[in-house]
Structures are given as C-alpha cells and as structure tokens.
Amino acid sequence: MPARKTNITNVAEAVKSGKKFVTYKEGKDLYSMGLHTFEKMAKDAGAIYHIKRRVLVNTEIFDAFMENFRDANYTS
C-alpha cells in the first residue's frame, strides 16, 4: 500500500481555522522541516501529547517555542 501524502494546504488551513494539534507528519509539512527535526523541536518545546498510541503536537506551544529562534537583527 503506498504511503499517504499529507496535503499541506489542508493542514495549514485547518491550523488557521483553529486546529490546535497536529501529528508529526502534518507538523513537518506545516513547518517545512524534516521529520526528526520537527520531532526533536516539539519535544524540546514541551508540546507533545501522548494519547494511547497517538502522538500529537500542540501548535500553539510549538509556535511560541519557535519565536525563541527569531533573528532580531535580520531586516528585510
């Protein structure tokens, strides 16, 4: 069975409309980074929720954590 691809447009729209939790796969696509990088950063952010065998990432906590990496000296 071929692997299902995550449609990033649908994930981004869902998050904008209030979807608070994403899977690792959705999150890596949403934030345009590798799976292992997203997993590690989500764990470092404390944004992980284990529900039975499912792992979800709280996008609000992850977004706040990402702000720590903002380059204040960069101007466009």
C-alpha atoms as an extended CHARMM CRD file, in Angstrom:
* protein
*
        76  EXT
         1         1  MET       CA              0.0000000000        0.0000000000        0.0000000000  PROA      1               0.0000000000
         2         2  PRO       CA              1.5390000000        3.3880000000       -0.9640000000  PROA      2               0.0000000000
         3         3  ALA       CA              2.1870000000        5.9150000000        1.7730000000  PROA      3               0.0000000000
         4         4  ARG       CA             -0.4170000000        8.6440000000        2.0880000000  PROA      4               0.0000000000
         5         5  LYS       CA              0.8350000000       12.1350000000        1.4110000000  PROA      5               0.0000000000
         6         6  THR       CA             -0.1930000000       14.9540000000        3.7100000000  PROA      6               0.0000000000
         7         7  ASN       CA             -1.8100000000       17.7980000000        1.8110000000  PROA      7               0.0000000000
         8         8  ILE       CA             -0.0480000000       20.8380000000        3.3000000000  PROA      8               0.0000000000
         9         9  THR       CA             -2.7300000000       23.2200000000        2.0720000000  PROA      9               0.0000000000
        10        10  ASN       CA             -5.3710000000       21.3450000000        4.0550000000  PROA      10              0.0000000000
        11        11  VAL       CA             -3.1750000000       21.1890000000        7.1670000000  PROA      11              0.0000000000
        12        12  ALA       CA             -2.3290000000       24.8990000000        7.0120000000  PROA      12              0.0000000000
        13        13  GLU       CA             -5.9850000000       25.7990000000        6.5390000000  PROA      13              0.0000000000
        14        14  ALA       CA             -7.0070000000       23.5250000000        9.4180000000  PROA      14              0.0000000000
        15        15  VAL       CA             -4.4600000000       25.1430000000       11.7580000000  PROA      15              0.0000000000
        16        16  LYS       CA             -5.5470000000       28.6410000000       10.7100000000  PROA      16              0.0000000000
        17        17  SER       CA             -9.1670000000       27.7020000000       11.3650000000  PROA      17              0.0000000000
        18        18  GLY       CA             -8.3900000000       26.5170000000       14.8780000000  PROA      18              0.0000000000
        19        19  LYS       CA             -6.8940000000       23.0160000000       14.6470000000  PROA      19              0.0000000000
        20        20  LYS       CA             -4.6760000000       23.0480000000       17.6980000000  PROA      20              0.0000000000
        21        21  PHE       CA             -2.9910000000       19.6400000000       17.3970000000  PROA      21              0.0000000000
        22        22  VAL       CA             -1.0920000000       18.0300000000       14.5310000000  PROA      22              0.0000000000
        23        23  THR       CA              0.7020000000       14.7340000000       14.0430000000  PROA      23              0.0000000000
        24        24  TYR       CA              4.4540000000       14.6420000000       13.4720000000  PROA      24              0.0000000000
        25        25  LYS       CA              3.8670000000       14.0880000000        9.7620000000  PROA      25              0.0000000000
        26        26  GLU       CA              1.4780000000       17.0460000000        9.4780000000  PROA      26              0.0000000000
        27        27  GLY       CA              3.7960000000       19.2250000000       11.5470000000  PROA      27              0.0000000000
        28        28  LYS       CA              6.8960000000       18.5320000000        9.4620000000  PROA      28              0.0000000000
        29        29  ASP       CA              4.9880000000       19.5880000000        6.3530000000  PROA      29              0.0000000000
        30        30  LEU       CA              3.3850000000       22.5790000000        8.0310000000  PROA      30              0.0000000000
        31        31  TYR       CA              6.6970000000       23.9490000000        9.3250000000  PROA      31              0.0000000000
        32        32  SER       CA              8.7360000000       22.8670000000        6.2630000000  PROA      32              0.0000000000
        33        33  MET       CA             11.3360000000       20.8410000000        8.1230000000  PROA      33              0.0000000000
        34        34  GLY       CA             12.4560000000       17.2430000000        8.3810000000  PROA      34              0.0000000000
        35        35  LEU       CA             10.5370000000       14.7440000000       10.4550000000  PROA      35              0.0000000000
        36        36  HSD       CA             13.2880000000       14.1470000000       13.0170000000  PROA      36              0.0000000000
        37        37  THR       CA             13.9780000000       17.8640000000       13.3890000000  PROA      37              0.0000000000
        38        38  PHE       CA             10.2850000000       18.5400000000       13.9870000000  PROA      38              0.0000000000
        39        39  GLU       CA             10.0320000000       15.6700000000       16.4900000000  PROA      39              0.0000000000
        40        40  LYS       CA             13.0540000000       16.9010000000       18.4640000000  PROA      40              0.0000000000
        41        41  MET       CA             11.9130000000       20.5210000000       18.4820000000  PROA      41              0.0000000000
        42        42  ALA       CA              8.3860000000       19.5370000000       19.5400000000  PROA      42              0.0000000000
        43        43  LYS       CA              9.8250000000       17.5120000000       22.4230000000  PROA      43              0.0000000000
        44        44  ASP       CA             12.1640000000       20.3590000000       23.3950000000  PROA      44              0.0000000000
        45        45  ALA       CA              9.1900000000       22.7430000000       23.3320000000  PROA      45              0.0000000000
        46        46  GLY       CA              7.1720000000       20.5050000000       25.6440000000  PROA      46              0.0000000000
        47        47  ALA       CA              4.3890000000       20.4390000000       23.0580000000  PROA      47              0.0000000000
        48        48  ILE       CA              3.9340000000       16.6330000000       22.9320000000  PROA      48              0.0000000000
        49        49  TYR       CA              0.7320000000       14.8830000000       23.9660000000  PROA      49              0.0000000000
        50        50  HSD       CA              0.5270000000       11.0710000000       24.1100000000  PROA      50              0.0000000000
        51        51  ILE       CA             -2.9800000000        9.7360000000       23.6260000000  PROA      51              0.0000000000
        52        52  LYS       CA             -2.9110000000        5.9520000000       23.6600000000  PROA      52              0.0000000000
        53        53  ARG       CA             -0.6220000000        5.1160000000       20.7170000000  PROA      53              0.0000000000
        54        54  ARG       CA             -1.0120000000        8.5040000000       19.0390000000  PROA      54              0.0000000000
        55        55  VAL       CA              1.3730000000       11.4470000000       19.4660000000  PROA      55              0.0000000000
        56        56  LEU       CA              0.0480000000       14.9540000000       18.8690000000  PROA      56              0.0000000000
        57        57  VAL       CA              1.8620000000       18.2800000000       18.8940000000  PROA      57              0.0000000000
        58        58  ASN       CA              0.2460000000       21.4290000000       20.2530000000  PROA      58              0.0000000000
        59        59  THR       CA              0.8280000000       24.0530000000       17.5430000000  PROA      59              0.0000000000
        60        60  GLU       CA              0.3280000000       26.9770000000       19.9300000000  PROA      60              0.0000000000
        61        61  ILE       CA              3.1180000000       25.8070000000       22.2480000000  PROA      61              0.0000000000
        62        62  PHE       CA              5.3270000000       24.9370000000       19.2730000000  PROA      62              0.0000000000
        63        63  ASP       CA              4.7850000000       28.3930000000       17.7210000000  PROA      63              0.0000000000
        64        64  ALA       CA              5.7500000000       30.1050000000       20.9840000000  PROA      64              0.0000000000
        65        65  PHE       CA              8.8880000000       27.9530000000       21.1670000000  PROA      65              0.0000000000
        66        66  MET       CA              9.7700000000       28.8490000000       17.5670000000  PROA      66              0.0000000000
        67        67  GLU       CA              9.7610000000       32.5450000000       18.4940000000  PROA      67              0.0000000000
        68        68  ASN       CA             12.9230000000       31.8580000000       20.5350000000  PROA      68              0.0000000000
        69        69  PHE       CA             14.7550000000       31.3090000000       17.2550000000  PROA      69              0.0000000000
        70        70  ARG       CA             13.7640000000       34.6170000000       15.6880000000  PROA      70              0.0000000000
        71        71  ASP       CA             16.7230000000       36.6310000000       14.4250000000  PROA      71              0.0000000000
        72        72  ALA       CA             16.0250000000       40.1150000000       15.8060000000  PROA      72              0.0000000000
        73        73  ASN       CA             18.9550000000       41.5610000000       13.8190000000  PROA      73              0.0000000000
        74        74  TYR       CA             17.5690000000       40.4660000000       10.4560000000  PROA      74              0.0000000000
        75        75  THR       CA             15.6210000000       43.0620000000        8.4730000000  PROA      75              0.0000000000
        76        76  SER       CA             14.1790000000       42.5280000000        5.0470000000  PROA      76              0.0000000000
